[in-house]
Amino acid sequence: MPTAFHTLYSRQLHLQGHSRRLVISVVHPSGWDVCEEHDRQIIRRVHYDDWHRVERARDGFARQAAELADAGWQERQG
């Protein structure tokens, strides 16, 4: 059972009332949770115990965030 977590990666983007949230959290001692939300609905949630999969997920999130920003989405903190 996971005992603690902290956020490793988080991006929140908004456009015309729509939102995207991309989060990777460290879950001790078992690994990392990767979560993608569209308009507050969880689209994908995966738990990884392999760092290389987490790196690929992070790179994919970074590409997705850049594409959204290029399309006019605005990033928000928090």
VENSUL-V654824 format. One record per backbone hydrogen bond with DSSP energy under -1.0 kcal/mol. NH is the residue of the N-H (numbers start at 1). CO is the residue of the C=O. E is the energy in kcal/mol with one decimal. If there is no record, write none. Layout:
NH_CO_E, NH_CO_E
//
This chain:
3_28_-3.5, 4_28_-1.2, 6_26_-1.3, 8_24_-3.0, 9_24_-1.9, 11_22_-2.2, 13_20_-2.6, 14_74_-2.7, 15_18_-2.1, 18_15_-2.2, 20_13_-2.5, 21_37_-2.2, 22_11_-2.8, 23_35_-2.7, 24_9_-2.7, 25_33_-2.7, 26_6_-3.4, 27_31_-3.3, 28_4_-2.8, 31_27_-2.6, 32_48_-2.8, 33_25_-2.6, 34_46_-3.2, 35_23_-3.0, 36_44_-2.8, 37_21_-2.8, 38_41_-2.4, 39_19_-2.7, 41_38_-1.9, 43_36_-3.0, 44_36_-1.7, 46_34_-2.6, 48_32_-3.1, 54_50_-1.4, 55_51_-2.4, 56_52_-1.8, 57_53_-2.4, 58_54_-2.8, 59_55_-2.5, 60_56_-2.3, 61_57_-2.5, 62_58_-2.5, 63_59_-2.2, 64_60_-2.5, 65_61_-2.9, 66_62_-2.1, 67_63_-2.4, 68_64_-2.4, 69_65_-2.5, 70_66_-2.4, 71_67_-1.2, 72_69_-1.6, 73_68_-2.5, 74_14_-2.8, 76_12_-2.8
//
